[in-house]
């Protein structure tokens, strides 16, 4: 592995995207156009919060990262305890108070607080397919990408835990697969960057994402139960074609399928970290989550140094986040089995 800190790249990309979208959360595309497009970090707006404030997306992802850092493993009960610490006590937040939590996540946390069962706390059924698991899955993806590079861990093991962590709140196969495909895309980006740093600096991000999606779809096609859900992801089979989809055909709601499509579309129709996140936010609706999820992959691809300095400077508790992203668990040679 190189000296590049992919945890910092991805997590700061996620948090920056979250903060960029926070002030215009829930504004429609038309309302954003009418009031003026987002061109940089803003404050206040929807939640009347200072500039650089991140929301539930960043908080739940950071809570997951903190658990992995401390446990050197994926411990579902510990992750849920940290989600309770966030929901009830304001841990992992910019100002000591949770806000913007989605109903599905909140219901799962309250259910776990009452029953202490990680197998049953997550909602099931068709309506358990919001984007509240996809927005926080990046630390688990990066944990297993690192383990693969160090120890040759198989995708089966990674996907098992990615599905399990997704299930803590969103226990439906469609949400599982969205998280799994995110892992394969993140892995493809890191793999290409590590294989040939010079070449990949100029490689089309679409190629990296297509490689990841192809691998992910191949993985899921091996199990018949996944085939019933595969049709929902058909627009992502061929990114050359998907790149030409018009913005009017891209939805940016809180539905996990809309979100993963919007994220990929923003990534493959831009060529910088900044332009990708601005495009994601200006789609409107679930602005913070679409930008956070896009920011995770954009951060991995373009790197921390590509992020606008004024955006980074505005992030609340930036030093604390960066310190967490440099935790000993993630350093080369310090992976514990």
C-alpha positions in Angstrom: 0.0 0.0 0.0 1.1 3.5 -0.7 1.4 6.3 2.0 -1.9 7.7 0.8 -4.5 7.8 3.6 -7.7 6.5 1.9 -9.6 6.8 5.1 -8.9 10.5 5.1 -9.7 10.9 1.4 -13.0 9.1 1.7 -14.3 10.2 5.0 -13.4 13.9 4.5 -15.1 13.7 1.1 -18.2 12.3 2.8 -18.2 14.9 5.5 -17.6 17.8 3.1 -20.4 16.6 0.9 -22.7 16.4 3.8 -21.9 19.9 5.0 -22.2 21.3 1.5 -25.7 20.0 1.2 -26.9 20.7 4.7 -28.2 24.3 4.2 -30.4 23.3 1.1 -31.6 20.0 2.4 -35.1 19.2 1.1 -35.2 22.2 -1.3 -36.5 21.0 -4.7 -34.3 21.4 -7.8 -36.5 24.2 -9.0 -36.3 26.1 -5.7 -32.5 25.9 -5.8 -32.4 27.2 -9.3 -34.7 30.0 -8.4 -32.8 31.1 -5.3 -29.4 30.6 -7.0 -27.2 27.5 -7.3 -24.9 26.4 -4.5 -21.4 27.5 -5.5 -19.6 26.9 -2.2 -20.0 26.3 1.5 -23.0 28.1 3.0 -24.5 28.4 6.5 -27.9 28.3 8.1 -30.7 27.5 5.6 -32.8 24.4 6.3 -31.6 23.7 9.8 -30.3 27.2 10.7 -26.8 25.7 11.3 -23.4 27.5 10.9 -21.3 27.0 7.8 -19.5 23.6 7.7 -22.1 21.7 9.8 -22.5 18.1 8.9 -25.6 16.1 9.7 -26.7 12.5 10.4 -24.7 11.2 7.4 -21.4 12.3 8.8 -22.3 11.4 12.4 -23.3 7.8 11.7 -20.3 7.3 9.4 -18.0 8.7 12.1 -19.6 6.6 14.8 -19.0 3.5 12.6 -15.4 4.5 12.0 -14.9 5.1 15.8 -16.1 1.6 16.5 -13.8 0.0 13.9 -10.9 2.0 15.2 -11.4 0.9 18.7 -12.4 -2.7 18.1 -10.2 -3.5 15.2 -13.2 -5.4 13.9 -16.8 -5.1 12.9 -18.8 -5.5 16.1 -22.5 -4.9 15.4 -23.4 -4.4 19.0 -20.7 -1.7 19.5 -21.8 0.1 16.3 -25.4 0.2 17.6 -24.3 1.4 21.0 -22.5 4.3 19.3 -25.6 5.0 17.2 -27.5 5.3 20.5 -24.8 7.6 21.9 -25.4 9.8 18.8 -29.2 9.7 18.9 -29.6 10.1 22.6 -26.5 12.0 23.7 -25.3 13.9 20.7 -22.0 12.1 20.3 -20.3 12.4 16.9 -22.0 15.6 16.1 -20.7 19.1 15.5 -22.5 20.8 18.4 -23.6 18.0 20.8 -27.1 17.4 19.4 -28.3 14.9 16.8 -30.5 16.3 14.0 -31.7 15.3 10.6 -32.0 11.7 11.6 -34.1 9.6 9.2 -37.2 7.7 10.4 -35.9 4.3 9.5 -32.6 4.8 11.4 -34.3 6.4 14.4 -36.8 3.5 14.6 -34.0 0.9 14.5 -32.0 2.7 17.2 -35.0 2.9 19.5 -35.9 -0.7 18.8 -32.3 -1.8 19.7 -32.3 0.4 22.8 -35.4 -1.6 23.9 -34.5 -5.1 22.8 -30.7 -5.2 22.4 -31.0 -7.5 19.4 -28.9 -6.6 16.3 -30.7 -9.2 14.3 -34.1 -7.7 14.6 -33.6 -3.9 15.1 -33.4 -3.0 11.4 -36.6 -2.5 9.4 -37.5 -5.0 6.7 -39.8 -4.8 3.7 -40.1 -2.6 0.7 -40.2 0.6 2.7 -36.9 -0.1 4.4 -35.0 1.1 1.3 -34.0 4.6 2.2 -30.4 5.7 1.8 -29.7 5.8 5.6 -27.4 2.8 5.5 -25.6 3.6 2.2 -24.7 7.0 3.7 -22.7 5.4 6.5 -21.2 2.2 5.0 -18.0 3.7 3.7 -15.9 2.9 6.9 -16.8 -0.7 6.6 -15.9 -0.8 2.9 -12.6 0.8 3.6 -11.9 -1.6 6.5 -12.3 -4.6 4.2 -10.4 -3.0 1.3 -7.5 -2.5 3.7 -7.8 -6.1 4.9 -7.9 -7.4 1.3 -4.7 -5.5 0.5 -2.9 -6.7 3.7 -4.3 -10.2 4.2 -6.2 -11.3 1.1 -9.6 -11.4 2.7 -12.3 -12.6 0.3 -15.2 -10.5 -1.0 -17.6 -13.0 0.6 -16.4 -12.0 4.1 -16.5 -8.3 3.2 -20.0 -8.5 1.8 -21.3 -10.5 4.7 -20.3 -7.7 7.2 -21.4 -4.9 4.8 -24.8 -6.5 4.6 -24.9 -7.1 8.4 -24.0 -3.4 9.1 -26.6 -2.3 6.5 -29.2 -4.5 8.2 -28.8 -2.7 11.5 -31.2 -0.1 10.1 -32.2 -1.1 6.6 -32.7 -4.9 6.4 -33.9 -5.4 2.8 -31.9 -7.0 0.0 -32.1 -3.9 -2.2 -30.3 -1.9 0.5 -27.8 -4.7 1.1 -26.9 -4.7 -2.6 -26.6 -1.0 -2.9 -24.1 -1.0 0.0 -22.3 -4.0 -1.6 -22.0 -2.2 -5.0 -20.6 0.8 -3.2 -17.9 -1.4 -1.7 -17.0 -2.8 -5.1 -16.8 0.7 -6.6 -14.6 1.9 -3.7 -12.4 -1.1 -4.0 -12.0 -0.6 -7.8 -10.9 3.0 -7.3 -8.3 2.1 -4.6 -7.1 -0.9 -6.6 -6.5 1.2 -9.7 -4.8 3.9 -7.8 -2.5 1.5 -6.2 -1.8 -0.6 -9.3 -0.5 2.4 -11.3 -0.5 5.7 -9.5 0.6 7.6 -12.6 -1.8 6.0 -15.0 -4.8 6.2 -12.7 -4.3 9.9 -12.1 -5.5 10.4 -15.7 -7.9 7.4 -15.8 -11.6 8.2 -16.4 -13.4 7.7 -13.2 -16.2 6.0 -15.2 -13.8 3.2 -16.0 -13.0 2.6 -12.3 -16.7 2.7 -11.4 -17.6 0.3 -14.3 -15.0 -2.1 -13.2 -16.4 -2.1 -9.7 -20.0 -2.4 -10.8 -19.1 -5.3 -13.2 -17.4 -7.1 -10.3 -20.3 -6.4 -8.0 -23.0 -7.6 -10.4 -21.0 -10.7 -11.1 -20.8 -11.4 -7.4 -24.5 -11.0 -6.9 -25.5 -13.0 -10.0 -24.0 -16.1 -8.3 -26.9 -16.2 -5.9 -30.4 -16.7 -7.3 -32.0 -14.6 -4.6 -30.2 -11.5 -5.7 -31.4 -11.9 -9.3 -34.9 -10.8 -8.2 -33.4 -7.4 -7.2 -31.0 -7.0 -10.1 -33.5 -5.4 -12.4 -33.7 -2.4 -10.1 -30.1 -1.6 -10.8 -30.3 -2.1 -14.6 -29.5 1.6 -15.5 -26.1 1.0 -13.9 -25.2 -2.0 -16.1 -23.6 0.2 -18.8 -22.2 3.6 -17.6 -21.4 4.7 -21.2 -25.1 4.8 -21.8 -26.0 6.0 -18.3 -23.7 9.0 -18.7 -25.9 10.4 -21.5 -29.1 10.3 -19.3 -30.4 13.9 -18.9 -30.6 15.6 -15.5 -34.4 15.6 -15.7 -34.2 11.8 -15.6 -32.1 11.7 -12.4 -34.0 11.6 -9.1 -32.3 12.7 -5.9 -34.8 11.5 -3.3 -34.1 9.5 -0.2 -34.8 6.2 -1.9 -31.6 4.2 -2.0 -31.9 3.4 -5.8 -32.5 7.0 -6.7 -29.5 7.9 -4.5 -27.0 5.5 -5.9 -28.0 6.4 -9.5 -27.7 10.2 -8.7 -24.3 9.6 -7.1 -22.8 7.7 -10.0 -24.3 10.1 -12.5 -22.7 13.0 -10.8 -19.3 11.2 -10.6 -19.2 10.3 -14.3 -20.5 13.6 -15.7 -17.8 15.7 -13.9 -14.1 15.7 -13.7 -13.2 17.3 -10.4 -14.1 16.8 -6.7 -15.6 20.2 -6.6 -17.7 20.0 -9.7 -19.0 16.5 -8.7 -20.2 17.7 -5.2 -21.7 20.9 -6.5 -23.7 19.0 -9.2 -24.9 16.5 -6.5 -26.1 19.3 -4.2 -27.8 21.3 -6.9 -29.9 18.3 -7.8 -32.0 19.3 -4.8 -34.1 17.2 -2.4 -31.9 14.9 -0.3 -28.9 17.2 -1.0 -26.7 16.3 2.0 -26.9 12.5 1.6 -26.4 12.4 -2.2 -23.4 14.7 -1.8 -22.0 12.8 1.1 -22.2 9.4 -0.7 -20.8 11.0 -3.9 -18.1 12.7 -1.8 -16.9 9.4 -0.4 -16.1 8.0 -3.8 -14.9 11.4 -5.2 -12.6 11.8 -2.2 -11.1 8.3 -2.9 -10.6 9.1 -6.6 -9.4 12.7 -6.5 -7.8 12.7 -3.0 -7.8 14.9 0.0 -5.5 17.5 -1.7 -8.1 18.1 -4.4 -10.7 19.3 -2.0 -11.2 23.1 -2.0 -9.2 24.5 0.9 -11.9 27.0 1.9 -14.4 24.1 2.1 -12.1 22.1 4.4 -11.4 25.1 6.5 -15.1 25.6 7.1 -15.8 22.0 8.4 -16.8 21.9 12.1 -14.4 19.8 14.2 -12.2 19.2 11.3 -9.1 18.4 13.3 -11.0 15.8 15.4 -12.3 14.1 12.2 -8.8 14.1 10.6 -7.3 12.6 13.8 -9.9 9.8 13.7 -9.1 9.2 10.1 -5.5 8.6 11.0 -6.2 6.1 13.8 -3.7 3.3 14.4 -6.1 0.7 13.2 -5.8 1.9 9.7 -2.0 2.2 9.5 -0.2 -0.2 7.3 1.1 -3.2 9.3 -1.1 -2.6 12.3 -4.1 -4.7 11.2 -5.2 -7.1 13.9 -7.0 -10.3 13.2 
